[in-house]
C-alpha cells in the first residue's frame, strides 16, 4: 500500500478506488479522501460575512478603499489583524481603487458575479484553510490556502486557482481570481508558490510564522515562512559585518522556487479537493474517513491568476498529467517561452524586433536604461561613457534609451510608462539573479543586498513596528536594494556611486554585473567573462532553463489576456511568444485564445495617475473567466483571438465606463483578428 499511498499524495484524489482495486486490496473499493503527504497541519477559520469575511477581512468595499487599518498594538499585532492588513494591502496592490477608475462600478466587492452594481459591501461568508506544502525539511514551506464560500454548491462545484502574483504572500490573488471565484460560489485554491512573504532579520534572528506573527528562528523551527540556511557562526559574522541587512524568501531561499510554480498550483488544487471532500463527502464504512464526492469529473476547475500567478497557471496546465484542470484563464502572465526558430511573432505583417527573451534578460536590460528615462542624469552620462548610449544632452539620451528598449522588444505603447517602471525592474533584476542562481544572502551577488534605508540612502535597522507588521507590509515592499560597493560605503542603489565612473549613476557597476550574469557575456564589449563571474552566470542561466515553459497545454481550453502597453512583462517576450510556442507544441489541437488589450498596462494602479494612457486590465480578467466558465459549463464557444481596442479618458475626473473598456468580441472585425497560421502568430497593428 505504500506506493498507492504515494500515488494518492501526488495525483488526483479521484484515482483512489481504482488504485485499491488494481492492487487487489481486501479493503472495500471505496474512493477514500486522503490527505496529501506533502501537507503539514491544517488550520481553519470560519467567517460570518459580517464581522469578518473571506474577501475583505471584514473591511468591505468601503474599508478596502480606505486607509490602512490601525493595529491595537502596532508592536504586537494579532494574527487576525495581520490577515486583515495583508488583504487590504494585497487587494490594493493589484487594483486601482479610485471610483473614477472603475472601482465600485466595473469591479470591486460590491459588483456581483453578473457584473451588477449592488449597494452592499461585498463581504463573503465562508471557511478558510491553510497549510504548508513541504518535503519535511521546513525549507520549502509553500503556503497553500483554500477558501470555501458559504455559497458553494457541491451539485455545481467549481474551483478556481489564485496563485500569488509578484513575490506576494498567500493573499496575493485575493483581488484578482480570488474575488471572481468567491463571487461565483467557487472554492479558491491559493498558493504563495514558495516566493511569498518571508522577512528574516539578522539583528534579532527572527522570522514570520505562517500566521504572519513574528518569532525567533529557534522558536519557529520548521514553522517559519522562511529562514536562510546559515550556521550560527555565519549568521553572526554577516550581521556584524553588514548590520541592518535582511533576507527575503524569494531572493534568498536558495530553492529557485519558480521551477515549482506549476507544481505548487496543482498542489493547491489537490488541497482544495481534500478540503471539499472532508466538508461535503459522506463518511466511509469505517465511520472515520470520508468518501470522495467531488472529483475532476464533476467539478469545473479553472487555473487562473495574474502576472507570476498567471504564468504559474499555464505551467500547471502543462504539467497536469492527471486532468485536475479543466481550463485556463489568465492575464499578463509572466511566462517564459523557450526561444526557438520553430515559431515567429509578427505585428502588422512584420517580424517583431525581439521575442521570447527570458525575464531576467529583459529585466536586467531595462534596469540599465529605465533609470535614465526616469531622469537620472548620472545614469545617462555613465551609459554614454560606457558606449551604451548616445546623445549630447539629457533629452537626446533619454530618447535613445527608449529606442534601445523598443529594439529589445518593447512596444512604442510602453514609451509613456518606461520611467515609472525603473524601480520595479531593479527589484526584479536583483531578486531573480539571486533566485535563479540559488545564492545565499551572504553572497551579496554583484554587491547587492537588502535593508531599510534612511533619506540619504544609508542602511538602518527595521523598527519593531516594521518587523511586527512585515507580513502585511511586504505586499507592497518595506525594504530597499542596497549597493554595498558604492564609493564611500553602502548606499541604497539610487544613491550609489560606481567605482568605475565616480558618478552618482544609481550603482551602474552593479547593474552591469547583473546583466553579465543574465547573459553570460560582457555587457559592454560582448566578450567572455572572468572565470568567477562566468561560473556564477552559468548558475543563473541554469536556473533560467529550469523555469521555461513548454507551450503544451495538453489540449485544454485556455484564454490569455495581455495589455499591449505592458512595460514590466512585454507582450513580445511573454504572451505573444507563448502563443507561438503553443502553436509549435500543439498545432491544430490547440484550444488557446489570445486577447491583447490596447492601452492596458501591467499595473492597474497607474489607471488614475495616467488616465489618458491606461485603462484597467482587471475588467478583462473577469470577462476571460466568465468566458472560460461558460465554455466548461455549457460548451459555449470561446471568443476568437483578437485585439480589443479600448478608449482612454480625457482626465482622471472623468469616470470610466463600459464604453472605455468594450467587451471581448464573439466575432471581431477583420482588422482586430489575431491569427495563427502554422507557427506564425500575426497580431494587427
C-alpha positions as CSV (number, residue, x, y, z in Angstrom):
1,X,0.0,0.0,0.0
2,X,3.0,2.3,0.3
3,X,3.2,3.0,-3.4
4,X,-0.6,3.5,-3.7
5,X,-0.5,6.0,-0.8
6,X,2.2,7.9,-2.7
7,X,0.0,7.9,-5.8
8,X,-2.8,9.5,-3.8
9,X,-0.5,12.1,-2.4
10,X,0.9,13.2,-5.8
11,X,-2.0,12.8,-8.1
12,X,-5.7,13.3,-8.4
13,X,-7.7,12.0,-5.5
14,X,-10.2,10.6,-8.0
15,X,-7.8,7.6,-8.7
16,X,-8.0,6.2,-5.2
17,X,-10.6,3.5,-5.7
18,X,-9.2,2.3,-9.0
19,X,-5.7,2.0,-7.4
20,X,-7.1,0.0,-4.5
21,X,-8.8,-2.5,-6.7
22,X,-5.8,-2.8,-9.1
23,X,-3.6,-3.8,-6.1
24,X,-6.0,-6.5,-5.0
25,X,-6.6,-4.8,-1.7
26,X,-9.1,-6.6,0.6
27,X,-10.5,-3.2,1.5
28,X,-13.9,-2.2,0.1
29,X,-13.3,-0.3,-3.2
30,X,-14.5,3.0,-1.7
31,X,-13.0,6.2,-3.1
32,X,-11.4,7.5,0.1
33,X,-10.4,11.1,0.7
34,X,-6.7,11.0,1.5
35,X,-4.6,13.8,2.9
36,X,-1.7,14.6,0.6
37,X,1.6,13.6,2.2
38,X,3.2,16.9,1.5
39,X,0.7,18.9,3.6
40,X,1.5,19.9,7.1
41,X,-1.0,20.7,9.9
42,X,-4.2,22.4,8.6
43,X,-5.5,25.4,10.4
44,X,-9.0,26.7,9.6
45,X,-11.4,29.6,10.5
46,X,-14.9,30.4,9.6
47,X,-16.2,33.9,8.9
48,X,-19.7,35.1,9.2
49,X,-19.6,37.6,6.4
50,X,-20.4,40.5,8.7
51,X,-17.7,41.0,11.3
52,X,-15.1,39.2,9.2
53,X,-15.1,37.5,5.8
54,X,-13.1,35.8,3.1
55,X,-12.7,38.6,0.6
56,X,-12.3,41.8,2.6
57,X,-11.4,40.6,6.1
58,X,-14.5,42.5,7.4
59,X,-13.5,45.8,5.7
60,X,-16.0,45.6,2.9
61,X,-15.8,47.7,-0.3
62,X,-15.5,50.9,1.8
63,X,-12.7,49.7,4.0
64,X,-10.6,48.3,1.2
65,X,-10.9,51.7,-0.5
66,X,-9.9,53.5,2.7
67,X,-6.6,54.0,4.7
68,X,-4.6,51.1,6.2
69,X,-6.4,49.9,9.3
70,X,-4.6,50.5,12.6
71,X,-3.3,47.8,14.9
72,X,-4.5,47.9,18.5
73,X,-0.8,47.4,19.5
74,X,1.4,48.2,16.4
75,X,4.4,46.4,18.0
76,X,2.4,43.2,18.7
77,X,-0.4,42.9,16.0
78,X,-2.5,39.8,16.3
79,X,-2.8,37.2,13.6
80,X,-6.3,38.4,12.8
81,X,-5.1,41.9,12.4
82,X,-2.2,40.9,10.2
83,X,-4.6,38.9,8.0
84,X,-6.8,41.9,7.7
85,X,-4.0,44.3,6.7
86,X,-2.5,41.8,4.3
87,X,-5.8,41.5,2.5
88,X,-6.1,45.3,2.5
89,X,-2.6,45.7,1.1
90,X,-2.8,42.9,-1.5
91,X,-6.2,43.9,-2.8
92,X,-5.0,47.5,-3.4
93,X,-1.6,46.3,-4.9
94,X,-3.3,44.8,-8.0
95,X,-6.3,47.1,-8.4
96,X,-6.9,50.8,-8.8
97,X,-9.4,51.6,-6.0
98,X,-10.3,55.0,-7.3
99,X,-14.0,55.3,-8.2
100,X,-13.4,57.1,-11.5
101,X,-11.1,54.2,-12.5
102,X,-14.0,51.7,-12.2
103,X,-13.8,50.6,-8.5
104,X,-17.3,50.1,-7.3
105,X,-18.8,50.2,-10.8
106,X,-16.9,47.9,-13.1
107,X,-15.2,45.8,-10.4
108,X,-14.9,45.6,-6.7
109,X,-16.5,43.6,-3.9
110,X,-19.9,45.3,-4.4
111,X,-20.1,44.3,-8.1
112,X,-21.7,40.8,-8.2
113,X,-20.8,37.8,-10.3
114,X,-23.1,39.0,-13.1
115,X,-21.5,42.4,-13.2
116,X,-24.4,44.2,-11.5
117,X,-23.5,47.0,-9.1
118,X,-25.1,46.4,-5.6
119,X,-25.5,48.7,-2.6
120,X,-23.7,46.2,-0.4
121,X,-20.2,45.9,0.9
122,X,-19.4,42.6,-0.9
123,X,-18.4,40.6,2.1
124,X,-18.2,36.9,1.6
125,X,-19.0,34.4,4.4
126,X,-17.3,31.0,4.4
127,X,-14.4,29.0,5.7
128,X,-10.6,29.3,5.1
129,X,-8.0,26.6,5.4
130,X,-4.2,27.0,5.4
131,X,-1.3,24.5,5.4
132,X,2.3,24.3,4.3
133,X,3.4,22.1,1.4
134,X,6.8,20.9,2.3
135,X,9.2,17.9,2.0
136,X,9.7,17.6,5.7
137,X,12.7,19.8,5.9
138,X,10.9,23.1,6.6
139,X,12.9,24.7,3.8
140,X,10.2,24.8,1.2
141,X,7.1,25.8,3.3
142,X,5.0,26.8,0.4
143,X,1.8,28.3,1.9
144,X,-1.4,26.8,0.4
145,X,-4.9,28.1,1.2
146,X,-8.4,27.1,0.3
147,X,-11.3,29.5,0.7
148,X,-14.8,27.9,0.5
149,X,-17.6,30.5,0.3
150,X,-20.9,29.7,2.1
151,X,-22.5,29.8,-1.4
152,X,-20.5,26.8,-2.6
153,X,-22.9,24.2,-4.1
154,X,-21.4,20.7,-4.3
155,X,-24.0,20.0,-7.0
156,X,-22.5,22.7,-9.1
157,X,-18.9,22.5,-7.9
158,X,-16.2,24.7,-9.1
159,X,-12.6,25.5,-8.1
160,X,-10.5,28.5,-9.3
161,X,-6.8,28.8,-8.6
162,X,-5.3,32.0,-7.1
163,X,-1.5,31.6,-7.2
164,X,0.1,34.9,-6.0
165,X,1.4,37.5,-8.3
166,X,4.8,39.1,-7.8
167,X,6.5,38.0,-4.7
168,X,3.4,38.5,-2.6
169,X,2.2,36.3,0.2
170,X,-0.8,33.9,0.3
171,X,-3.4,36.7,-0.1
172,X,-1.7,38.0,-3.3
173,X,-4.5,36.9,-5.6
174,X,-7.4,37.9,-3.3
175,X,-8.4,40.9,-5.6
176,X,-7.9,39.1,-8.9
177,X,-9.0,35.5,-9.5
178,X,-9.8,35.1,-5.8
179,X,-12.6,37.7,-5.9
180,X,-14.1,36.3,-9.1
181,X,-14.1,32.7,-7.7
182,X,-15.7,33.7,-4.4
183,X,-18.5,35.7,-6.1
184,X,-19.1,32.7,-8.4
185,X,-19.5,30.4,-5.4
186,X,-16.3,28.5,-6.3
187,X,-13.7,27.3,-3.9
188,X,-10.5,29.2,-4.4
189,X,-7.2,27.3,-4.2
190,X,-4.3,29.7,-3.4
191,X,-0.5,29.3,-3.3
192,X,2.2,31.7,-2.4
193,X,4.4,29.5,-4.7
194,X,7.3,29.5,-2.3
195,X,8.2,33.0,-3.0
196,X,5.8,34.9,-0.8
197,X,6.1,36.8,2.4
198,X,9.1,35.9,4.5
199,X,11.3,38.6,6.1
200,X,14.3,37.4,8.1
201,X,16.1,39.9,10.2
202,X,19.6,39.2,11.4
203,X,19.8,41.5,14.4
204,X,17.2,39.5,16.3
205,X,17.3,36.3,14.4
206,X,13.6,36.5,13.7
207,X,11.1,35.2,11.1
208,X,7.5,35.2,10.2
209,X,5.3,32.3,11.1
210,X,2.6,31.1,8.8
211,X,0.1,33.3,10.6
212,X,2.4,36.3,10.0
213,X,3.3,36.7,13.6
214,X,7.0,37.2,14.3
215,X,9.1,34.7,16.3
216,X,12.7,33.8,16.8
217,X,14.1,31.4,14.3
218,X,14.7,28.9,17.1
219,X,11.2,29.2,18.4
220,X,9.7,28.9,14.9
221,X,11.6,25.8,14.0
222,X,10.0,24.3,10.8
223,X,7.0,26.6,11.1
224,X,9.0,29.6,9.8
225,X,7.8,31.0,6.5
226,X,11.5,31.4,5.7
227,X,14.8,31.3,7.4
228,X,18.1,31.4,5.5
229,X,20.3,28.3,5.6
230,X,23.2,29.6,7.7
231,X,25.1,28.3,10.7
232,X,25.0,30.4,13.8
233,X,28.6,31.4,13.1
234,X,27.8,32.5,9.6
235,X,24.7,34.5,10.7
236,X,26.6,36.3,13.5
237,X,29.5,37.1,11.2
238,X,27.3,38.5,8.5
239,X,25.3,40.5,11.0
240,X,28.4,42.0,12.4
241,X,30.0,42.9,9.0
242,X,26.7,44.1,7.5
243,X,24.5,45.4,10.2
244,X,20.8,46.0,9.5
245,X,20.7,43.8,6.4
246,X,17.8,41.4,5.9
247,X,17.0,38.3,3.8
248,X,13.9,37.9,1.6
249,X,12.4,34.5,0.8
250,X,12.0,34.8,-3.0
251,X,15.6,36.1,-3.4
252,X,17.4,34.0,-0.7
253,X,15.6,30.7,-0.2
254,X,18.2,29.0,-2.4
255,X,15.4,26.9,-3.9
256,X,14.7,28.7,-7.3
257,X,11.0,28.5,-6.3
258,X,9.8,29.4,-9.9
259,X,10.8,26.0,-11.1
260,X,7.9,24.6,-9.0
261,X,5.3,27.2,-9.5
262,X,3.2,24.9,-11.7
263,X,3.6,22.1,-9.2
264,X,2.5,24.3,-6.2
265,X,-0.5,25.4,-8.2
266,X,-1.5,21.8,-8.8
267,X,-0.9,21.0,-5.1
268,X,-3.3,23.9,-4.2
269,X,-6.0,22.2,-6.3
270,X,-5.4,18.9,-4.6
271,X,-5.6,20.6,-1.2
272,X,-8.9,22.1,-2.4
273,X,-10.3,18.7,-3.3
274,X,-9.2,17.3,0.1
275,X,-10.9,20.2,1.9
276,X,-14.1,19.9,-0.1
277,X,-14.4,16.2,0.3
278,X,-13.9,16.4,4.0
279,X,-16.6,19.1,4.1
280,X,-19.1,17.5,1.7
281,X,-18.2,13.9,1.4
282,X,-20.1,11.2,3.3
283,X,-18.4,9.0,5.9
284,X,-16.8,5.8,4.7
285,X,-17.7,2.4,6.1
286,X,-15.1,2.8,8.8
287,X,-17.0,5.7,10.2
288,X,-13.9,7.8,10.3
289,X,-12.7,8.8,6.9
290,X,-14.7,10.5,4.1
291,X,-15.5,9.3,0.6
292,X,-14.8,11.3,-2.4
293,X,-17.8,13.2,-3.6
294,X,-16.1,15.9,-5.7
295,X,-13.5,14.9,-8.4
296,X,-12.4,16.5,-11.7
297,X,-15.2,14.6,-13.4
298,X,-17.9,16.6,-11.6
299,X,-16.1,19.8,-10.8
300,X,-15.2,22.7,-13.0
301,X,-11.6,23.8,-12.3
302,X,-10.1,26.9,-13.8
303,X,-6.4,27.7,-13.4
304,X,-6.2,31.5,-13.1
305,X,-4.4,34.5,-11.7
306,X,-2.3,37.3,-13.0
307,X,1.4,38.0,-13.6
308,X,3.6,35.4,-11.9
309,X,0.4,33.7,-10.8
310,X,-0.8,33.6,-14.4
311,X,2.4,32.1,-15.5
312,X,2.0,29.5,-12.7
313,X,-1.4,28.6,-14.0
314,X,0.0,28.0,-17.5
315,X,2.8,25.9,-16.1
316,X,0.4,23.9,-14.0
317,X,-1.7,23.1,-17.1
318,X,1.4,22.0,-18.9
319,X,2.3,19.6,-16.0
320,X,-1.3,18.4,-15.4
321,X,-1.0,14.7,-16.3
322,X,-4.0,13.8,-14.2
323,X,-6.6,16.1,-15.5
324,X,-7.1,18.3,-12.5
325,X,-7.5,21.4,-14.6
326,X,-10.4,21.9,-17.0
327,X,-9.3,25.3,-18.5
328,X,-7.1,28.3,-18.0
329,X,-7.9,32.0,-17.9
330,X,-5.1,34.4,-17.0
331,X,-4.0,37.9,-17.6
332,X,-0.5,39.4,-18.1
333,X,1.3,36.1,-17.4
334,X,4.9,36.1,-16.5
335,X,5.6,33.1,-18.6
336,X,9.0,32.3,-20.2
337,X,8.5,30.7,-23.5
338,X,11.5,28.8,-24.9
339,X,13.2,30.8,-27.6
340,X,13.2,28.7,-30.8
341,X,13.1,29.3,-34.5
342,X,10.1,27.0,-34.6
343,X,7.7,29.9,-34.4
344,X,7.5,33.6,-35.4
345,X,5.7,36.6,-34.0
346,X,4.7,39.4,-36.4
347,X,2.9,42.7,-35.9
348,X,1.3,44.4,-38.8
349,X,2.9,41.7,-41.0
350,X,6.5,42.4,-40.0
351,X,8.5,40.3,-37.5
352,X,8.7,41.9,-34.1
353,X,12.0,43.5,-33.0
354,X,12.7,40.7,-30.5
355,X,10.7,37.8,-29.0
356,X,10.9,35.2,-26.2
357,X,13.7,36.6,-24.1
358,X,13.8,35.3,-20.6
359,X,12.5,37.5,-17.8
360,X,15.9,38.2,-16.3
361,X,17.4,39.0,-19.7
362,X,14.9,41.8,-20.5
363,X,14.5,43.0,-16.8
364,X,18.3,43.4,-16.5
365,X,18.3,45.3,-19.8
366,X,15.5,47.6,-18.6
367,X,17.3,48.1,-15.3
368,X,20.2,49.7,-17.2
369,X,18.1,52.2,-19.3
370,X,14.9,52.9,-17.4
371,X,16.6,55.0,-14.7
372,X,18.0,57.3,-17.4
373,X,14.5,57.7,-18.8
374,X,13.2,58.4,-15.3
375,X,15.5,61.4,-15.0
376,X,18.8,60.1,-13.6
377,X,21.3,62.3,-15.5
378,X,24.1,60.4,-13.7
379,X,22.9,57.1,-15.1
380,X,22.5,58.6,-18.6
381,X,26.0,60.2,-18.5
382,X,27.6,57.0,-17.3
383,X,25.9,54.9,-20.0
384,X,27.2,57.3,-22.6
385,X,30.7,57.0,-21.1
386,X,30.4,53.2,-21.4
387,X,29.4,53.5,-25.0
388,X,26.0,52.0,-24.3
389,X,24.0,55.2,-25.1
390,X,24.4,58.2,-27.3
391,X,23.3,61.8,-27.1
392,X,24.9,65.2,-26.1
393,X,22.0,66.2,-23.7
394,X,19.6,64.5,-21.4
395,X,16.6,64.6,-23.7
396,X,18.5,63.0,-26.5
397,X,20.0,60.4,-24.2
398,X,16.5,59.5,-22.9
399,X,15.2,59.3,-26.4
400,X,18.0,56.9,-27.3
401,X,17.3,54.8,-24.2
402,X,13.6,54.4,-25.3
403,X,14.8,53.4,-28.8
404,X,17.0,50.8,-27.4
405,X,14.2,49.3,-25.3
406,X,11.9,49.2,-28.4
407,X,14.7,47.5,-30.3
408,X,14.8,44.9,-27.5
409,X,11.2,44.0,-27.7
410,X,9.1,46.7,-26.0
411,X,6.4,48.4,-28.0
412,X,6.0,52.1,-28.5
413,X,2.8,51.8,-26.4
414,X,5.2,51.5,-23.4
415,X,7.1,54.7,-24.0
416,X,5.0,56.8,-21.6
417,X,5.4,54.2,-18.9
418,X,9.1,53.4,-19.1
419,X,10.1,55.9,-16.4
420,X,7.6,54.6,-14.0
421,X,8.9,51.0,-14.2
422,X,12.6,51.7,-13.2
423,X,12.2,50.7,-9.6
424,X,10.2,47.6,-10.4
425,X,12.8,46.2,-12.8
426,X,15.6,47.0,-10.4
427,X,13.8,44.7,-7.8
428,X,13.2,42.1,-10.4
429,X,16.8,42.0,-11.6
430,X,18.3,41.8,-8.1
431,X,15.8,39.3,-6.7
432,X,15.7,36.9,-9.7
433,X,19.5,36.8,-10.1
434,X,19.7,35.5,-6.6
435,X,16.8,33.2,-7.0
436,X,17.9,31.6,-10.3
437,X,21.5,31.2,-9.1
438,X,20.3,29.8,-5.7
439,X,22.7,32.2,-4.0
440,X,22.9,32.8,-0.3
441,X,22.1,36.2,1.2
442,X,25.7,36.3,2.4
443,X,26.9,36.1,-1.3
444,X,25.9,39.7,-1.9
445,X,25.7,39.0,-5.6
446,X,27.0,41.9,-7.7
447,X,27.4,43.9,-4.5
448,X,23.7,44.0,-3.7
449,X,21.8,43.3,-0.5
450,X,18.5,44.4,1.1
451,X,17.9,46.7,4.0
452,X,15.7,49.5,5.2
453,X,17.4,52.9,4.4
454,X,17.1,56.4,5.5
455,X,16.5,59.6,3.4
456,X,20.2,59.7,2.4
457,X,20.4,56.1,1.4
458,X,22.2,54.7,4.5
459,X,21.1,51.2,5.7
460,X,19.2,51.5,9.0
461,X,17.5,49.0,11.3
462,X,14.0,47.9,10.9
463,X,11.9,49.3,13.7
464,X,10.0,46.9,16.0
465,X,6.7,48.1,14.3
466,X,8.0,47.4,10.8
467,X,9.1,43.9,11.8
468,X,5.9,43.2,13.5
469,X,3.8,44.3,10.5
470,X,6.0,42.8,7.8
471,X,3.6,40.1,6.9
472,X,1.2,42.7,5.6
473,X,3.8,45.3,4.6
474,X,5.8,43.0,2.3
475,X,2.8,43.0,-0.1
476,X,3.9,46.5,-1.2
477,X,7.6,46.3,-0.1
478,X,9.3,47.5,3.0
479,X,12.9,47.1,2.0
480,X,15.3,48.7,-0.4
481,X,18.1,47.4,-2.7
482,X,21.4,48.4,-1.2
483,X,24.7,48.6,-3.2
484,X,27.5,47.5,-0.9
485,X,30.3,48.6,-3.3
486,X,29.3,52.2,-3.7
487,X,32.2,54.7,-3.4
488,X,32.3,55.7,0.3
489,X,30.3,52.7,1.5
490,X,27.0,51.0,1.2
491,X,24.1,53.1,-0.1
492,X,20.6,52.5,-1.3
493,X,21.1,51.7,-5.0
494,X,19.6,55.1,-6.2
495,X,22.3,56.9,-4.2
496,X,25.1,54.6,-5.3
497,X,28.3,55.9,-6.9
498,X,30.1,53.4,-9.2
499,X,33.8,52.7,-8.7
500,X,34.4,52.7,-12.4
501,X,32.8,56.0,-13.2
502,X,32.9,58.0,-10.0
503,X,29.4,59.2,-10.8
504,X,26.2,59.2,-8.9
505,X,24.9,56.8,-11.5
506,X,22.5,54.7,-9.4
507,X,25.0,51.9,-8.9
508,X,25.6,51.2,-12.7
509,X,28.6,48.9,-12.0
510,X,26.3,46.6,-10.0
511,X,23.7,46.5,-12.7
512,X,26.2,45.8,-15.4
513,X,27.3,42.9,-13.3
514,X,23.7,41.6,-13.1
515,X,23.4,42.0,-16.9
516,X,26.6,39.9,-17.3
517,X,25.1,37.1,-15.1
518,X,21.9,37.1,-17.0
519,X,23.5,36.8,-20.5
520,X,26.9,35.2,-19.9
521,X,28.8,37.9,-21.8
522,X,30.4,41.2,-21.0
523,X,27.6,43.8,-21.4
524,X,29.9,46.5,-22.8
525,X,32.1,44.6,-25.3
526,X,30.3,41.3,-25.7
527,X,33.4,39.4,-24.6
528,X,34.0,36.5,-22.3
529,X,33.5,36.9,-18.6
530,X,36.2,36.4,-16.0
531,X,36.1,32.8,-14.7
532,X,34.5,33.5,-11.3
533,X,31.8,35.7,-12.9
534,X,31.3,33.2,-15.7
535,X,30.7,30.4,-13.1
536,X,28.1,32.5,-11.4
537,X,26.5,33.3,-14.7
538,X,26.2,29.6,-15.5
539,X,24.4,29.0,-12.2
540,X,21.9,31.8,-13.1
541,X,21.4,30.6,-16.6
542,X,20.9,27.0,-15.4
543,X,18.2,28.4,-13.1
544,X,16.5,30.2,-16.0
545,X,16.5,27.0,-18.1
546,X,14.6,25.3,-15.2
547,X,11.6,27.7,-15.4
548,X,11.0,27.8,-19.1
549,X,7.6,26.8,-20.4
550,X,6.9,24.0,-23.0
551,X,3.8,25.6,-24.5
552,X,2.0,22.2,-24.4
553,X,-1.4,22.8,-22.7
554,X,-2.5,19.2,-23.3
555,X,-5.5,20.2,-25.3
556,X,-7.0,22.3,-22.5
557,X,-9.0,25.4,-23.5
558,X,-7.2,28.5,-22.4
559,X,-7.5,32.3,-22.6
560,X,-4.5,34.6,-22.2
561,X,-5.2,38.3,-21.9
562,X,-2.4,40.8,-22.0
563,X,-2.1,44.6,-22.1
564,X,-0.3,45.8,-25.2
565,X,1.3,48.6,-23.2
566,X,2.7,46.2,-20.5
567,X,6.0,47.6,-19.6
568,X,7.0,45.1,-17.0
569,X,6.2,41.9,-18.9
570,X,6.4,43.0,-22.6
571,X,4.0,41.0,-24.8
572,X,6.6,40.1,-27.3
573,X,8.6,38.2,-24.7
574,X,5.7,36.6,-22.8
575,X,2.2,36.1,-24.2
576,X,2.8,36.5,-27.9
577,X,5.8,34.2,-27.7
578,X,3.8,31.7,-25.7
579,X,1.1,31.6,-28.4
580,X,3.8,30.8,-30.9
581,X,5.4,28.2,-28.7
582,X,1.9,26.6,-28.1
583,X,1.3,26.5,-31.9
584,X,4.6,24.7,-32.3
585,X,3.8,22.3,-29.5
586,X,0.1,21.6,-30.1
587,X,-0.6,22.6,-33.7
588,X,-4.2,22.3,-34.8
589,X,-5.1,20.6,-31.5
590,X,-4.6,23.9,-29.6
591,X,-7.5,25.5,-27.9
592,X,-5.7,28.6,-26.8
593,X,-7.1,32.0,-27.4
594,X,-5.1,35.2,-27.1
595,X,-6.7,38.6,-26.3
596,X,-4.5,41.7,-26.5
597,X,-5.9,44.8,-24.9
598,X,-4.8,48.2,-26.2
599,X,-4.0,50.9,-23.6
600,X,-3.6,48.3,-20.8
601,X,-0.5,48.0,-18.7
602,X,0.8,45.5,-16.1
603,X,-0.2,47.7,-13.1
604,X,-3.8,48.9,-13.0
605,X,-2.7,51.2,-10.2
606,X,-1.5,53.5,-13.0
607,X,-5.0,54.0,-14.3
608,X,-5.9,57.0,-12.2
609,X,-2.5,58.6,-12.5
610,X,-2.4,58.2,-16.3
611,X,-6.0,58.4,-17.4
612,X,-5.1,59.4,-21.0
613,X,-2.8,56.4,-21.3
614,X,-4.2,53.4,-19.3
615,X,-7.4,51.5,-18.8
616,X,-7.8,48.8,-16.2
617,X,-6.9,45.3,-17.5
618,X,-8.6,43.7,-14.5
619,X,-12.0,44.1,-16.2
620,X,-10.8,41.6,-18.9
621,X,-9.7,39.0,-16.3
622,X,-13.2,38.8,-15.1
623,X,-14.5,38.6,-18.7
624,X,-12.0,35.9,-19.6
625,X,-13.0,33.9,-16.5
626,X,-16.7,34.3,-17.4
627,X,-16.0,33.0,-20.9
628,X,-14.0,30.0,-19.7
629,X,-16.6,29.1,-17.1
630,X,-19.3,29.2,-19.8
631,X,-17.2,27.1,-22.1
632,X,-16.7,24.4,-19.4
633,X,-20.2,24.6,-18.1
634,X,-22.3,24.8,-21.2
635,X,-19.8,24.4,-24.1
636,X,-20.2,28.0,-25.1
637,X,-17.6,28.8,-27.8
638,X,-14.6,30.7,-26.7
639,X,-14.1,34.1,-28.3
640,X,-11.5,34.2,-31.2
641,X,-8.1,35.6,-30.6
642,X,-8.2,39.4,-31.1
643,X,-7.1,42.8,-30.2
644,X,-9.6,44.7,-28.1
645,X,-9.5,48.5,-28.9
646,X,-10.1,50.4,-25.7
647,X,-10.7,54.1,-25.2
648,X,-8.8,56.2,-22.6
649,X,-10.2,59.1,-20.7
650,X,-9.6,62.8,-21.1
651,X,-8.6,63.2,-17.4
652,X,-8.9,61.5,-14.0
653,X,-12.1,63.3,-13.1
654,X,-14.0,61.5,-15.9
655,X,-15.5,58.2,-14.7
656,X,-14.5,55.2,-16.7
657,X,-17.5,53.3,-18.3
658,X,-18.1,50.2,-20.4
659,X,-17.6,52.4,-23.4
660,X,-13.9,52.8,-22.4
661,X,-13.5,49.0,-22.0
662,X,-15.6,47.3,-24.7
663,X,-16.3,43.6,-24.4
664,X,-14.3,40.8,-26.0
665,X,-16.0,40.3,-29.3
666,X,-17.6,37.0,-30.3
667,X,-16.9,37.9,-33.9
668,X,-14.1,40.5,-34.1
669,X,-13.7,42.8,-37.0
670,X,-11.1,41.6,-39.5
671,X,-8.7,44.4,-38.6
672,X,-8.7,43.1,-35.0
673,X,-8.2,39.4,-35.5
674,X,-5.1,37.7,-34.2
675,X,-4.3,34.7,-36.4
676,X,-2.1,31.7,-36.0
677,X,-1.1,30.2,-39.4
678,X,1.0,27.1,-38.7
679,X,3.5,28.5,-36.3
680,X,3.3,32.2,-37.3
681,X,1.5,34.5,-34.9
682,X,0.1,37.6,-36.7
683,X,-1.0,40.5,-34.5
684,X,-2.6,43.5,-36.2
685,X,-1.3,47.0,-35.5
